[in-house]
Amino acid sequence: MAISEKRTNFFSKRIKILFVAPEYCFLRNFKRFKNIQYISIDLENRIAMMKIDITDLKFNDSAFDCILCSHVLEYVEDNRKAMR
């Protein structure tokens, strides 16, 4: 067990993740953990599960425990709307 796995329950607690603009290296690792359920979204990325605009999400506010969104908001015209 890696030290990071000892300091968080991210790897053991059942969690739902929304992954915006998914990166293959993360998806490959998420599949190793049976406790992680995730949905990936993007407008153009072919590895995303769903084609969805981050400024027009149709998920309930409490649908996810965690949102991963790296290197995305600087490309979104209305990034405040995306964060809401």
PDB file of N, CA, C and O in Angstrom:
ATOM      1  N   MET A   1       0.842  -1.178   0.000  1.00  0.00           N
ATOM      2  CA  MET A   1       0.000   0.000   0.000  1.00  0.00           C
ATOM      3  C   MET A   1       0.892   1.248   0.000  1.00  0.00           C
ATOM      4  O   MET A   1       1.799   1.378   0.822  1.00  0.00           O
ATOM      5  N   ALA A   2       0.618   2.145  -0.923  1.00  0.00           N
ATOM      6  CA  ALA A   2       1.387   3.391  -1.022  1.00  0.00           C
ATOM      7  C   ALA A   2       1.042   4.316   0.127  1.00  0.00           C
ATOM      8  O   ALA A   2      -0.041   4.221   0.704  1.00  0.00           O
ATOM      9  N   ILE A   3       1.959   5.210   0.462  1.00  0.00           N
ATOM     10  CA  ILE A   3       1.736   6.132   1.576  1.00  0.00           C
ATOM     11  C   ILE A   3       0.500   6.997   1.353  1.00  0.00           C
ATOM     12  O   ILE A   3      -0.218   7.303   2.305  1.00  0.00           O
ATOM     13  N   SER A   4       0.243   7.395   0.107  1.00  0.00           N
ATOM     14  CA  SER A   4      -0.940   8.214  -0.177  1.00  0.00           C
ATOM     15  C   SER A   4      -2.226   7.461   0.138  1.00  0.00           C
ATOM     16  O   SER A   4      -3.218   8.075   0.531  1.00  0.00           O
ATOM     17  N   GLU A   5      -2.225   6.152  -0.027  1.00  0.00           N
ATOM     18  CA  GLU A   5      -3.406   5.353   0.278  1.00  0.00           C
ATOM     19  C   GLU A   5      -3.653   5.250   1.774  1.00  0.00           C
ATOM     20  O   GLU A   5      -4.778   4.970   2.190  1.00  0.00           O
ATOM     21  N   LYS A   6      -2.630   5.471   2.596  1.00  0.00           N
ATOM     22  CA  LYS A   6      -2.777   5.420   4.046  1.00  0.00           C
ATOM     23  C   LYS A   6      -3.349   6.728   4.598  1.00  0.00           C
ATOM     24  O   LYS A   6      -3.882   6.744   5.707  1.00  0.00           O
ATOM     25  N   ARG A   7      -3.247   7.814   3.850  1.00  0.00           N
ATOM     26  CA  ARG A   7      -3.632   9.136   4.346  1.00  0.00           C
ATOM     27  C   ARG A   7      -4.996   9.604   3.873  1.00  0.00           C
ATOM     28  O   ARG A   7      -5.423  10.697   4.247  1.00  0.00           O
ATOM     29  N   THR A   8      -5.680   8.838   3.085  1.00  0.00           N
ATOM     30  CA  THR A   8      -6.994   9.231   2.575  1.00  0.00           C
ATOM     31  C   THR A   8      -7.861   7.990   2.399  1.00  0.00           C
ATOM     32  O   THR A   8      -7.351   6.879   2.256  1.00  0.00           O
ATOM     33  N   ASN A   9      -9.165   8.191   2.411  1.00  0.00           N
ATOM     34  CA  ASN A   9     -10.067   7.070   2.140  1.00  0.00           C
ATOM     35  C   ASN A   9     -10.531   7.086   0.680  1.00  0.00           C
ATOM     36  O   ASN A   9     -11.449   6.354   0.308  1.00  0.00           O
ATOM     37  N   PHE A  10      -9.903   7.911  -0.131  1.00  0.00           N
ATOM     38  CA  PHE A  10     -10.228   8.005  -1.558  1.00  0.00           C
ATOM     39  C   PHE A  10     -10.129   6.648  -2.243  1.00  0.00           C
ATOM     40  O   PHE A  10     -10.868   6.373  -3.189  1.00  0.00           O
ATOM     41  N   PHE A  11      -9.233   5.809  -1.776  1.00  0.00           N
ATOM     42  CA  PHE A  11      -8.987   4.518  -2.414  1.00  0.00           C
ATOM     43  C   PHE A  11      -9.788   3.379  -1.799  1.00  0.00           C
ATOM     44  O   PHE A  11      -9.726   2.250  -2.286  1.00  0.00           O
ATOM     45  N   SER A  12     -10.539   3.657  -0.736  1.00  0.00           N
ATOM     46  CA  SER A  12     -11.288   2.581  -0.080  1.00  0.00           C
ATOM     47  C   SER A  12     -12.783   2.880   0.040  1.00  0.00           C
ATOM     48  O   SER A  12     -13.598   1.965  -0.078  1.00  0.00           O
ATOM     49  N   LYS A  13     -13.158   4.127   0.270  1.00  0.00           N
ATOM     50  CA  LYS A  13     -14.559   4.509   0.396  1.00  0.00           C
ATOM     51  C   LYS A  13     -15.213   4.521  -0.990  1.00  0.00           C
ATOM     52  O   LYS A  13     -14.576   4.904  -1.972  1.00  0.00           O
ATOM     53  N   ARG A  14     -16.479   4.104  -1.071  1.00  0.00           N
ATOM     54  CA  ARG A  14     -17.199   4.178  -2.346  1.00  0.00           C
ATOM     55  C   ARG A  14     -17.417   5.642  -2.698  1.00  0.00           C
ATOM     56  O   ARG A  14     -18.038   6.384  -1.937  1.00  0.00           O
ATOM     57  N   ILE A  15     -16.910   6.054  -3.844  1.00  0.00           N
ATOM     58  CA  ILE A  15     -17.059   7.441  -4.276  1.00  0.00           C
ATOM     59  C   ILE A  15     -17.459   7.507  -5.743  1.00  0.00           C
ATOM     60  O   ILE A  15     -17.151   6.624  -6.543  1.00  0.00           O
ATOM     61  N   LYS A  16     -18.157   8.589  -6.061  1.00  0.00           N
ATOM     62  CA  LYS A  16     -18.560   8.859  -7.445  1.00  0.00           C
ATOM     63  C   LYS A  16     -17.824  10.111  -7.903  1.00  0.00           C
ATOM     64  O   LYS A  16     -17.836  11.141  -7.228  1.00  0.00           O
ATOM     65  N   ILE A  17     -17.190  10.001  -9.055  1.00  0.00           N
ATOM     66  CA  ILE A  17     -16.360  11.083  -9.584  1.00  0.00           C
ATOM     67  C   ILE A  17     -16.895  11.536 -10.938  1.00  0.00           C
ATOM     68  O   ILE A  17     -17.257  10.722 -11.787  1.00  0.00           O
ATOM     69  N   LEU A  18     -16.935  12.853 -11.118  1.00  0.00           N
ATOM     70  CA  LEU A  18     -17.161  13.431 -12.439  1.00  0.00           C
ATOM     71  C   LEU A  18     -15.794  13.880 -12.930  1.00  0.00           C
ATOM     72  O   LEU A  18     -15.135  14.700 -12.290  1.00  0.00           O
ATOM     73  N   PHE A  19     -15.375  13.348 -14.051  1.00  0.00           N
ATOM     74  CA  PHE A  19     -14.049  13.626 -14.598  1.00  0.00           C
ATOM     75  C   PHE A  19     -14.223  14.435 -15.881  1.00  0.00           C
ATOM     76  O   PHE A  19     -14.658  13.906 -16.904  1.00  0.00           O
ATOM     77  N   VAL A  20     -13.881  15.717 -15.818  1.00  0.00           N
ATOM     78  CA  VAL A  20     -14.007  16.622 -16.960  1.00  0.00           C
ATOM     79  C   VAL A  20     -12.702  16.596 -17.742  1.00  0.00           C
ATOM     80  O   VAL A  20     -11.624  16.739 -17.166  1.00  0.00           O
ATOM     81  N   ALA A  21     -12.800  16.416 -19.048  1.00  0.00           N
ATOM     82  CA  ALA A  21     -11.629  16.322 -19.919  1.00  0.00           C
ATOM     83  C   ALA A  21     -10.684  15.225 -19.424  1.00  0.00           C
ATOM     84  O   ALA A  21      -9.555  15.502 -19.018  1.00  0.00           O
ATOM     85  N   PRO A  22     -11.153  13.994 -19.461  1.00  0.00           N
ATOM     86  CA  PRO A  22     -10.386  12.881 -18.891  1.00  0.00           C
ATOM     87  C   PRO A  22      -9.038  12.663 -19.566  1.00  0.00           C
ATOM     88  O   PRO A  22      -8.856  12.902 -20.760  1.00  0.00           O
ATOM     89  N   GLU A  23      -8.119  12.204 -18.754  1.00  0.00           N
ATOM     90  CA  GLU A  23      -6.785  11.858 -19.244  1.00  0.00           C
ATOM     91  C   GLU A  23      -6.615  10.356 -19.081  1.00  0.00           C
ATOM     92  O   GLU A  23      -6.927   9.795 -18.030  1.00  0.00           O
ATOM     93  N   TYR A  24      -6.126   9.723 -20.114  1.00  0.00           N
ATOM     94  CA  TYR A  24      -6.033   8.263 -20.145  1.00  0.00           C
ATOM     95  C   TYR A  24      -5.290   7.688 -18.943  1.00  0.00           C
ATOM     96  O   TYR A  24      -5.707   6.667 -18.397  1.00  0.00           O
ATOM     97  N   CYS A  25      -4.205   8.320 -18.526  1.00  0.00           N
ATOM     98  CA  CYS A  25      -3.404   7.774 -17.422  1.00  0.00           C
ATOM     99  C   CYS A  25      -4.222   7.675 -16.138  1.00  0.00           C
ATOM    100  O   CYS A  25      -4.027   6.739 -15.362  1.00  0.00           O
ATOM    101  N   PHE A  26      -5.135   8.621 -15.896  1.00  0.00           N
ATOM    102  CA  PHE A  26      -5.979   8.557 -14.705  1.00  0.00           C
ATOM    103  C   PHE A  26      -7.052   7.482 -14.857  1.00  0.00           C
ATOM    104  O   PHE A  26      -7.297   6.710 -13.929  1.00  0.00           O
ATOM    105  N   LEU A  27      -7.684   7.433 -16.010  1.00  0.00           N
ATOM    106  CA  LEU A  27      -8.743   6.447 -16.224  1.00  0.00           C
ATOM    107  C   LEU A  27      -8.220   5.033 -16.031  1.00  0.00           C
ATOM    108  O   LEU A  27      -8.888   4.196 -15.423  1.00  0.00           O
ATOM    109  N   ARG A  28      -7.054   4.773 -16.536  1.00  0.00           N
ATOM    110  CA  ARG A  28      -6.438   3.448 -16.399  1.00  0.00           C
ATOM    111  C   ARG A  28      -6.260   3.105 -14.915  1.00  0.00           C
ATOM    112  O   ARG A  28      -6.499   1.968 -14.509  1.00  0.00           O
ATOM    113  N   ASN A  29      -5.846   4.070 -14.120  1.00  0.00           N
ATOM    114  CA  ASN A  29      -5.648   3.827 -12.690  1.00  0.00           C
ATOM    115  C   ASN A  29      -6.974   3.705 -11.942  1.00  0.00           C
ATOM    116  O   ASN A  29      -7.089   2.891 -11.026  1.00  0.00           O
ATOM    117  N   PHE A  30      -7.971   4.498 -12.317  1.00  0.00           N
ATOM    118  CA  PHE A  30      -9.264   4.405 -11.653  1.00  0.00           C
ATOM    119  C   PHE A  30      -9.867   3.015 -11.789  1.00  0.00           C
ATOM    120  O   PHE A  30     -10.531   2.536 -10.870  1.00  0.00           O
ATOM    121  N   LYS A  31      -9.647   2.370 -12.912  1.00  0.00           N
ATOM    122  CA  LYS A  31     -10.203   1.033 -13.140  1.00  0.00           C
ATOM    123  C   LYS A  31      -9.659   0.006 -12.157  1.00  0.00           C
ATOM    124  O   LYS A  31     -10.290  -1.026 -11.932  1.00  0.00           O
ATOM    125  N   ARG A  32      -8.510   0.270 -11.576  1.00  0.00           N
ATOM    126  CA  ARG A  32      -7.916  -0.649 -10.593  1.00  0.00           C
ATOM    127  C   ARG A  32      -8.689  -0.668  -9.276  1.00  0.00           C
ATOM    128  O   ARG A  32      -8.663  -1.666  -8.555  1.00  0.00           O
ATOM    129  N   PHE A  33      -9.371   0.421  -8.965  1.00  0.00           N
ATOM    130  CA  PHE A  33     -10.054   0.546  -7.681  1.00  0.00           C
ATOM    131  C   PHE A  33     -11.549   0.298  -7.847  1.00  0.00           C
ATOM    132  O   PHE A  33     -12.244   1.044  -8.536  1.00  0.00           O
ATOM    133  N   LYS A  34     -12.024  -0.750  -7.210  1.00  0.00           N
ATOM    134  CA  LYS A  34     -13.433  -1.144  -7.332  1.00  0.00           C
ATOM    135  C   LYS A  34     -14.371  -0.178  -6.624  1.00  0.00           C
ATOM    136  O   LYS A  34     -15.570  -0.177  -6.903  1.00  0.00           O
ATOM    137  N   ASN A  35     -13.855   0.641  -5.717  1.00  0.00           N
ATOM    138  CA  ASN A  35     -14.695   1.578  -4.979  1.00  0.00           C
ATOM    139  C   ASN A  35     -15.012   2.849  -5.769  1.00  0.00           C
ATOM    140  O   ASN A  35     -15.916   3.597  -5.398  1.00  0.00           O
ATOM    141  N   ILE A  36     -14.275   3.098  -6.855  1.00  0.00           N
ATOM    142  CA  ILE A  36     -14.450   4.331  -7.616  1.00  0.00           C
ATOM    143  C   ILE A  36     -15.391   4.103  -8.797  1.00  0.00           C
ATOM    144  O   ILE A  36     -15.160   3.253  -9.656  1.00  0.00           O
ATOM    145  N   GLN A  37     -16.452   4.893  -8.803  1.00  0.00           N
ATOM    146  CA  GLN A  37     -17.373   4.911  -9.938  1.00  0.00           C
ATOM    147  C   GLN A  37     -17.217   6.290 -10.574  1.00  0.00           C
ATOM    148  O   GLN A  37     -17.286   7.298  -9.872  1.00  0.00           O
ATOM    149  N   TYR A  38     -17.012   6.352 -11.873  1.00  0.00           N
ATOM    150  CA  TYR A  38     -16.787   7.652 -12.491  1.00  0.00           C
ATOM    151  C   TYR A  38     -17.516   7.788 -13.819  1.00  0.00           C
ATOM    152  O   TYR A  38     -17.815   6.810 -14.504  1.00  0.00           O
ATOM    153  N   ILE A  39     -17.783   9.027 -14.146  1.00  0.00           N
ATOM    154  CA  ILE A  39     -18.320   9.405 -15.447  1.00  0.00           C
ATOM    155  C   ILE A  39     -17.365  10.459 -15.988  1.00  0.00           C
ATOM    156  O   ILE A  39     -17.014  11.406 -15.283  1.00  0.00           O
ATOM    157  N   SER A  40     -16.952  10.301 -17.218  1.00  0.00           N
ATOM    158  CA  SER A  40     -16.066  11.283 -17.838  1.00  0.00           C
ATOM    159  C   SER A  40     -16.827  12.040 -18.918  1.00  0.00           C
ATOM    160  O   SER A  40     -17.608  11.465 -19.675  1.00  0.00           O
ATOM    161  N   ILE A  41     -16.577  13.346 -18.969  1.00  0.00           N
ATOM    162  CA  ILE A  41     -17.264  14.196 -19.950  1.00  0.00           C
ATOM    163  C   ILE A  41     -16.266  15.109 -20.660  1.00  0.00           C
ATOM    164  O   ILE A  41     -15.220  15.465 -20.117  1.00  0.00           O
ATOM    165  N   ASP A  42     -16.623  15.475 -21.884  1.00  0.00           N
ATOM    166  CA  ASP A  42     -15.835  16.428 -22.661  1.00  0.00           C
ATOM    167  C   ASP A  42     -16.628  16.763 -23.915  1.00  0.00           C
ATOM    168  O   ASP A  42     -17.537  16.025 -24.294  1.00  0.00           O
ATOM    169  N   LEU A  43     -16.297  17.847 -24.542  1.00  0.00           N
ATOM    170  CA  LEU A  43     -16.936  18.190 -25.816  1.00  0.00           C
ATOM    171  C   LEU A  43     -16.240  17.544 -26.999  1.00  0.00           C
ATOM    172  O   LEU A  43     -16.879  17.243 -28.007  1.00  0.00           O
ATOM    173  N   GLU A  44     -14.926  17.326 -26.887  1.00  0.00           N
ATOM    174  CA  GLU A  44     -14.169  16.835 -28.034  1.00  0.00           C
ATOM    175  C   GLU A  44     -13.367  15.567 -27.778  1.00  0.00           C
ATOM    176  O   GLU A  44     -13.116  14.804 -28.711  1.00  0.00           O
ATOM    177  N   ASN A  45     -12.965  15.327 -26.555  1.00  0.00           N
ATOM    178  CA  ASN A  45     -12.105  14.191 -26.226  1.00  0.00           C
ATOM    179  C   ASN A  45     -12.820  12.864 -26.494  1.00  0.00           C
ATOM    180  O   ASN A  45     -13.886  12.607 -25.935  1.00  0.00           O
ATOM    181  N   ARG A  46     -12.243  12.039 -27.336  1.00  0.00           N
ATOM    182  CA  ARG A  46     -12.875  10.776 -27.731  1.00  0.00           C
ATOM    183  C   ARG A  46     -12.920   9.738 -26.618  1.00  0.00           C
ATOM    184  O   ARG A  46     -13.729   8.813 -26.681  1.00  0.00           O
ATOM    185  N   ILE A  47     -12.073   9.867 -25.603  1.00  0.00           N
ATOM    186  CA  ILE A  47     -12.105   8.864 -24.536  1.00  0.00           C
ATOM    187  C   ILE A  47     -13.152   9.186 -23.468  1.00  0.00           C
ATOM    188  O   ILE A  47     -13.389   8.376 -22.572  1.00  0.00           O
ATOM    189  N   ALA A  48     -13.781  10.361 -23.557  1.00  0.00           N
ATOM    190  CA  ALA A  48     -14.836  10.718 -22.612  1.00  0.00           C
ATOM    191  C   ALA A  48     -16.058   9.835 -22.849  1.00  0.00           C
ATOM    192  O   ALA A  48     -16.374   9.483 -23.985  1.00  0.00           O
ATOM    193  N   MET A  49     -16.730   9.488 -21.772  1.00  0.00           N
ATOM    194  CA  MET A  49     -17.915   8.647 -21.864  1.00  0.00           C
ATOM    195  C   MET A  49     -19.104   9.398 -22.471  1.00  0.00           C
ATOM    196  O   MET A  49     -19.923   8.821 -23.186  1.00  0.00           O
ATOM    197  N   MET A  50     -19.179  10.706 -22.168  1.00  0.00           N
ATOM    198  CA  MET A  50     -20.315  11.497 -22.625  1.00  0.00           C
ATOM    199  C   MET A  50     -19.822  12.827 -23.195  1.00  0.00           C
ATOM    200  O   MET A  50     -18.852  13.410 -22.710  1.00  0.00           O
ATOM    201  N   LYS A  51     -20.513  13.289 -24.230  1.00  0.00           N
ATOM    202  CA  LYS A  51     -20.200  14.592 -24.818  1.00  0.00           C
ATOM    203  C   LYS A  51     -21.128  15.616 -24.158  1.00  0.00           C
ATOM    204  O   LYS A  51     -22.311  15.706 -24.487  1.00  0.00           O
ATOM    205  N   ILE A  52     -20.559  16.396 -23.206  1.00  0.00           N
ATOM    206  CA  ILE A  52     -21.352  17.348 -22.432  1.00  0.00           C
ATOM    207  C   ILE A  52     -20.551  18.637 -22.257  1.00  0.00           C
ATOM    208  O   ILE A  52     -19.338  18.611 -22.047  1.00  0.00           O
ATOM    209  N   ASP A  53     -21.253  19.757 -22.349  1.00  0.00           N
ATOM    210  CA  ASP A  53     -20.656  21.067 -22.117  1.00  0.00           C
ATOM    211  C   ASP A  53     -20.601  21.315 -20.609  1.00  0.00           C
ATOM    212  O   ASP A  53     -21.617  21.175 -19.929  1.00  0.00           O
ATOM    213  N   ILE A  54     -19.453  21.675 -20.084  1.00  0.00           N
ATOM    214  CA  ILE A  54     -19.286  21.890 -18.643  1.00  0.00           C
ATOM    215  C   ILE A  54     -20.163  23.040 -18.126  1.00  0.00           C
ATOM    216  O   ILE A  54     -20.447  23.100 -16.930  1.00  0.00           O
ATOM    217  N   THR A  55     -20.589  23.945 -18.997  1.00  0.00           N
ATOM    218  CA  THR A  55     -21.454  25.046 -18.562  1.00  0.00           C
ATOM    219  C   THR A  55     -22.927  24.674 -18.595  1.00  0.00           C
ATOM    220  O   THR A  55     -23.781  25.496 -18.263  1.00  0.00           O
ATOM    221  N   ASP A  56     -23.235  23.444 -18.991  1.00  0.00           N
ATOM    222  CA  ASP A  56     -24.636  23.005 -19.086  1.00  0.00           C
ATOM    223  C   ASP A  56     -24.783  21.567 -18.598  1.00  0.00           C
ATOM    224  O   ASP A  56     -25.304  20.710 -19.313  1.00  0.00           O
ATOM    225  N   LEU A  57     -24.322  21.312 -17.383  1.00  0.00           N
ATOM    226  CA  LEU A  57     -24.407  19.965 -16.814  1.00  0.00           C
ATOM    227  C   LEU A  57     -25.841  19.640 -16.424  1.00  0.00           C
ATOM    228  O   LEU A  57     -26.566  20.502 -15.930  1.00  0.00           O
ATOM    229  N   LYS A  58     -26.244  18.409 -16.645  1.00  0.00           N
ATOM    230  CA  LYS A  58     -27.609  17.973 -16.324  1.00  0.00           C
ATOM    231  C   LYS A  58     -27.652  17.047 -15.110  1.00  0.00           C
ATOM    232  O   LYS A  58     -28.656  16.370 -14.888  1.00  0.00           O
ATOM    233  N   PHE A  59     -26.590  17.010 -14.332  1.00  0.00           N
ATOM    234  CA  PHE A  59     -26.530  16.153 -13.158  1.00  0.00           C
ATOM    235  C   PHE A  59     -27.069  16.895 -11.940  1.00  0.00           C
ATOM    236  O   PHE A  59     -26.972  18.120 -11.865  1.00  0.00           O
ATOM    237  N   ASN A  60     -27.633  16.160 -10.991  1.00  0.00           N
ATOM    238  CA  ASN A  60     -28.059  16.758  -9.726  1.00  0.00           C
ATOM    239  C   ASN A  60     -26.848  17.281  -8.969  1.00  0.00           C
ATOM    240  O   ASN A  60     -25.740  16.773  -9.140  1.00  0.00           O
ATOM    241  N   ASP A  61     -27.053  18.288  -8.138  1.00  0.00           N
ATOM    242  CA  ASP A  61     -25.950  18.888  -7.379  1.00  0.00           C
ATOM    243  C   ASP A  61     -25.204  17.883  -6.517  1.00  0.00           C
ATOM    244  O   ASP A  61     -23.993  18.013  -6.336  1.00  0.00           O
ATOM    245  N   SER A  62     -25.886  16.899  -5.990  1.00  0.00           N
ATOM    246  CA  SER A  62     -25.252  15.929  -5.089  1.00  0.00           C
ATOM    247  C   SER A  62     -24.910  14.604  -5.785  1.00  0.00           C
ATOM    248  O   SER A  62     -24.717  13.585  -5.122  1.00  0.00           O
ATOM    249  N   ALA A  63     -24.836  14.621  -7.101  1.00  0.00           N
ATOM    250  CA  ALA A  63     -24.605  13.380  -7.853  1.00  0.00           C
ATOM    251  C   ALA A  63     -23.187  12.829  -7.688  1.00  0.00           C
ATOM    252  O   ALA A  63     -22.969  11.631  -7.865  1.00  0.00           O
ATOM    253  N   PHE A  64     -22.221  13.690  -7.353  1.00  0.00           N
ATOM    254  CA  PHE A  64     -20.825  13.260  -7.282  1.00  0.00           C
ATOM    255  C   PHE A  64     -20.185  13.676  -5.960  1.00  0.00           C
ATOM    256  O   PHE A  64     -20.530  14.701  -5.370  1.00  0.00           O
ATOM    257  N   ASP A  65     -19.247  12.852  -5.519  1.00  0.00           N
ATOM    258  CA  ASP A  65     -18.474  13.165  -4.318  1.00  0.00           C
ATOM    259  C   ASP A  65     -17.271  14.033  -4.655  1.00  0.00           C
ATOM    260  O   ASP A  65     -16.759  14.761  -3.806  1.00  0.00           O
ATOM    261  N   CYS A  66     -16.828  13.946  -5.901  1.00  0.00           N
ATOM    262  CA  CYS A  66     -15.595  14.619  -6.306  1.00  0.00           C
ATOM    263  C   CYS A  66     -15.697  14.985  -7.788  1.00  0.00           C
ATOM    264  O   CYS A  66     -16.241  14.224  -8.589  1.00  0.00           O
ATOM    265  N   ILE A  67     -15.171  16.151  -8.139  1.00  0.00           N
ATOM    266  CA  ILE A  67     -15.091  16.560  -9.542  1.00  0.00           C
ATOM    267  C   ILE A  67     -13.630  16.822  -9.865  1.00  0.00           C
ATOM    268  O   ILE A  67     -12.972  17.621  -9.199  1.00  0.00           O
ATOM    269  N   LEU A  68     -13.130  16.151 -10.881  1.00  0.00           N
ATOM    270  CA  LEU A  68     -11.760  16.374 -11.353  1.00  0.00           C
ATOM    271  C   LEU A  68     -11.836  17.192 -12.637  1.00  0.00           C
ATOM    272  O   LEU A  68     -12.478  16.798 -13.611  1.00  0.00           O
ATOM    273  N   CYS A  69     -11.171  18.329 -12.612  1.00  0.00           N
ATOM    274  CA  CYS A  69     -11.233  19.245 -13.747  1.00  0.00           C
ATOM    275  C   CYS A  69      -9.903  19.976 -13.813  1.00  0.00           C
ATOM    276  O   CYS A  69      -9.712  20.984 -13.133  1.00  0.00           O
ATOM    277  N   SER A  70      -8.997  19.483 -14.616  1.00  0.00           N
ATOM    278  CA  SER A  70      -7.653  20.035 -14.677  1.00  0.00           C
ATOM    279  C   SER A  70      -7.369  20.590 -16.073  1.00  0.00           C
ATOM    280  O   SER A  70      -7.596  19.917 -17.078  1.00  0.00           O
ATOM    281  N   HIS A  71      -6.877  21.804 -16.121  1.00  0.00           N
ATOM    282  CA  HIS A  71      -6.525  22.459 -17.384  1.00  0.00           C
ATOM    283  C   HIS A  71      -7.731  22.580 -18.312  1.00  0.00           C
ATOM    284  O   HIS A  71      -7.633  22.312 -19.510  1.00  0.00           O
ATOM    285  N   VAL A  72      -8.859  22.982 -17.752  1.00  0.00           N
ATOM    286  CA  VAL A  72     -10.085  23.108 -18.530  1.00  0.00           C
ATOM    287  C   VAL A  72     -10.632  24.528 -18.486  1.00  0.00           C
ATOM    288  O   VAL A  72     -10.937  25.112 -19.526  1.00  0.00           O
ATOM    289  N   LEU A  73     -10.756  25.078 -17.294  1.00  0.00           N
ATOM    290  CA  LEU A  73     -11.475  26.343 -17.123  1.00  0.00           C
ATOM    291  C   LEU A  73     -10.862  27.513 -17.885  1.00  0.00           C
ATOM    292  O   LEU A  73     -11.573  28.455 -18.234  1.00  0.00           O
ATOM    293  N   GLU A  74      -9.576  27.473 -18.145  1.00  0.00           N
ATOM    294  CA  GLU A  74      -8.975  28.575 -18.899  1.00  0.00           C
ATOM    295  C   GLU A  74      -9.441  28.599 -20.362  1.00  0.00           C
ATOM    296  O   GLU A  74      -9.240  29.592 -21.061  1.00  0.00           O
ATOM    297  N   TYR A  75     -10.057  27.516 -20.817  1.00  0.00           N
ATOM    298  CA  TYR A  75     -10.552  27.440 -22.195  1.00  0.00           C
ATOM    299  C   TYR A  75     -12.057  27.658 -22.298  1.00  0.00           C
ATOM    300  O   TYR A  75     -12.598  27.720 -23.402  1.00  0.00           O
ATOM    301  N   VAL A  76     -12.735  27.774 -21.166  1.00  0.00           N
ATOM    302  CA  VAL A  76     -14.185  27.933 -21.145  1.00  0.00           C
ATOM    303  C   VAL A  76     -14.519  29.421 -21.141  1.00  0.00           C
ATOM    304  O   VAL A  76     -14.027  30.176 -20.303  1.00  0.00           O
ATOM    305  N   GLU A  77     -15.358  29.831 -22.086  1.00  0.00           N
ATOM    306  CA  GLU A  77     -15.687  31.259 -22.213  1.00  0.00           C
ATOM    307  C   GLU A  77     -16.306  31.809 -20.933  1.00  0.00           C
ATOM    308  O   GLU A  77     -15.904  32.871 -20.459  1.00  0.00           O
ATOM    309  N   ASP A  78     -17.271  31.106 -20.376  1.00  0.00           N
ATOM    310  CA  ASP A  78     -17.926  31.555 -19.143  1.00  0.00           C
ATOM    311  C   ASP A  78     -17.530  30.596 -18.025  1.00  0.00           C
ATOM    312  O   ASP A  78     -18.322  29.741 -17.627  1.00  0.00           O
ATOM    313  N   ASN A  79     -16.311  30.735 -17.519  1.00  0.00           N
ATOM    314  CA  ASN A  79     -15.810  29.784 -16.528  1.00  0.00           C
ATOM    315  C   ASN A  79     -16.532  29.906 -15.185  1.00  0.00           C
ATOM    316  O   ASN A  79     -16.589  28.928 -14.439  1.00  0.00           O
ATOM    317  N   ARG A  80     -17.073  31.056 -14.861  1.00  0.00           N
ATOM    318  CA  ARG A  80     -17.859  31.193 -13.625  1.00  0.00           C
ATOM    319  C   ARG A  80     -19.121  30.338 -13.690  1.00  0.00           C
ATOM    320  O   ARG A  80     -19.510  29.714 -12.702  1.00  0.00           O
ATOM    321  N   LYS A  81     -19.747  30.313 -14.841  1.00  0.00           N
ATOM    322  CA  LYS A  81     -20.943  29.478 -15.030  1.00  0.00           C
ATOM    323  C   LYS A  81     -20.561  28.014 -14.900  1.00  0.00           C
ATOM    324  O   LYS A  81     -21.304  27.224 -14.317  1.00  0.00           O
ATOM    325  N   ALA A  82     -19.431  27.658 -15.428  1.00  0.00           N
ATOM    326  CA  ALA A  82     -18.963  26.264 -15.334  1.00  0.00           C
ATOM    327  C   ALA A  82     -18.736  25.865 -13.882  1.00  0.00           C
ATOM    328  O   ALA A  82     -19.055  24.741 -13.494  1.00  0.00           O
ATOM    329  N   MET A  83     -18.196  26.762 -13.083  1.00  0.00           N
ATOM    330  CA  MET A  83     -17.933  26.451 -11.678  1.00  0.00           C
ATOM    331  C   MET A  83     -19.206  26.392 -10.842  1.00  0.00           C
ATOM    332  O   MET A  83     -19.246  25.703  -9.822  1.00  0.00           O
ATOM    333  N   ARG A  84     -20.231  27.100 -11.259  1.00  0.00           N
ATOM    334  CA  ARG A  84     -21.514  27.035 -10.538  1.00  0.00           C
ATOM    335  C   ARG A  84     -22.139  25.684 -10.735  1.00  0.00           C
ATOM    336  O   ARG A  84     -23.223  25.424 -10.212  1.00  0.00           O
TER     337      ARG A  84
END
